[in-house]
Amino acid sequence: MSESQKSYAARPAWIEVDLVQLRRNFQIINQDKPPNLQILSVVKDQAYGHGAAEVAKTVLDAGAKGLAVATIDEAVELVENGISSSILIFGERTEEEFKLCLEHNFTCFINDLSSAKLYSRLAAKAGKKVNVHVEIDTGLSRYGVRWTEALSVIEAIADENNFVLEGVMSHFAMSDELDKSFALQQLERFQQVLQDIEKRGIQVEYRHMCNTGGFLDLPQAHFNLVRMGTLPLGVYPSKVCRRINGLQPVMTVKTKVAAIKDLQVGDFVGYGMHYQASSPRKIAVLPFGYGDGFPRVRNQGEALIQGKRTPVIGGNAMDAMMVDITDIAETKLWDEVVIMGRQDQEEISVHELAHLKTSVSYDILTCLGWRLPKVYLT
Ligand SMILES: Cc1ncc(COP(=O)(O)O)c(C=O)c1O
């Protein structure tokens, strides 16, 4: 366990991360991809809740080319954990952040002329020549220079003495759905910019556009680098994208039965009185709530006890939820419960939890509570 995740009381609610499966997933992806394609491993937001440093070390060891995060603090945390690979930081930077990028040799994006001037001046002052990437906005309308204006900005950046234009990239708005028409339009816009750059004789080492959805379903957009966060974790971005045999989720979220009670006819369960027993029931209280990242539900969702699905009853609280164990008579106090993941033959997937929250797997993973200790299986 890393320092920030040290738990002084062994709380009966925790996250298990199987680093052996993570390595296996990465190896499977390595075998699936074309040999000359490199993988940048996206470990922002604690590697989607799995623990950035541990995930980063495992994937680098398994062949990742480098790492990407979203904030300077995330990058610094990786360095403080002894990681020395290249770190690319997504998004835009303030002047203070640019200075920190220089200090730590982080690679950042330069998407317009004013930040190019600023960063170049700061780099000159620090006596450094720095790698930069340019993001082309091909239709997401988030960060980056609009594709129609990209060439002049890239030319100016390529002309700066303090920069090495290491990468040019773009990001899909929708790569993991069946309808790829907009993704293909974005790809065409990106390819046009790349052709223009090439015509001007501007050298760029990395061209990258794909996240996991693109990697799986749009091989024509691979170029020489893909940025992947979710796939090595064994989580597909959607139901419809291509499957690779053998990938398995590396995270299991667990808790324990903290109390067992008998309900009499007419008893209510939970805040808001959303459940009332119409027959005598046996329930288990689990010390795991929406404060830990379980969606805020009322009589929805399930947990696994003794390898069986058991329904959540009533409205769940910040720190606890109740499940009906009437049909699982063998349940005992402090039995292990799986909130997300596999127990025997049953599995609750991250997508099942996302469905309860009318959201996506990324949202569930990144909202798992900071107060859940992580246990790494190695
Ligand atoms: C710019 C960028 N590239 C790549 C990724 C990785 O996406 P995925 O986890 O779907 O592979 C993200 C994640 O949100 C991203 O913001």
Ligand as a Chemical Component Dictionary entry (heavy atoms), coordinates in Angstrom:
data_LIG
# 
_chem_comp.id                   LIG 
_chem_comp.type                 NON-POLYMER 
_chem_comp.pdbx_formal_charge   0 
_chem_comp.three_letter_code    LIG 
# 
loop_
_chem_comp_atom.comp_id 
_chem_comp_atom.atom_id 
_chem_comp_atom.alt_atom_id 
_chem_comp_atom.type_symbol 
_chem_comp_atom.charge 
_chem_comp_atom.model_Cartn_x 
_chem_comp_atom.model_Cartn_y 
_chem_comp_atom.model_Cartn_z 
_chem_comp_atom.pdbx_ordinal 
LIG C1 C1 C 0 -6.853  12.692 -24.393 1  
LIG C2 C2 C 0 -7.146  11.307 -23.920 2  
LIG N1 N1 N 0 -6.553  10.274 -24.525 3  
LIG C3 C3 C 0 -6.760  9.005  -24.129 4  
LIG C4 C4 C 0 -7.604  8.706  -23.078 5  
LIG C5 C5 C 0 -7.782  7.266  -22.661 6  
LIG O1 O1 O 0 -9.068  6.809  -22.937 7  
LIG P1 P1 P 0 -9.462  5.275  -22.683 8  
LIG O2 O2 O 0 -9.476  5.073  -21.210 9  
LIG O3 O3 O 0 -10.810 5.126  -23.301 10 
LIG O4 O4 O 0 -8.426  4.443  -23.345 11 
LIG C6 C6 C 0 -8.264  9.759  -22.427 12 
LIG C7 C7 C 0 -9.184  9.446  -21.333 13 
LIG O5 O5 O 0 -10.150 10.055 -21.041 14 
LIG C8 C8 C 0 -8.028  11.092 -22.847 15 
LIG O6 O6 O 0 -8.598  12.133 -22.245 16 
# 
loop_
_chem_comp_bond.comp_id 
_chem_comp_bond.atom_id_1 
_chem_comp_bond.atom_id_2 
_chem_comp_bond.value_order 
_chem_comp_bond.pdbx_ordinal 
LIG C1 C2 SING 1  
LIG C2 N1 SING 2  
LIG C2 C8 DOUB 3  
LIG N1 C3 DOUB 4  
LIG C3 C4 SING 5  
LIG C4 C5 SING 6  
LIG C4 C6 DOUB 7  
LIG C5 O1 SING 8  
LIG O1 P1 SING 9  
LIG P1 O2 DOUB 10 
LIG P1 O3 SING 11 
LIG P1 O4 SING 12 
LIG C6 C7 SING 13 
LIG C6 C8 SING 14 
LIG C7 O5 DOUB 15 
LIG C8 O6 SING 16 
# 
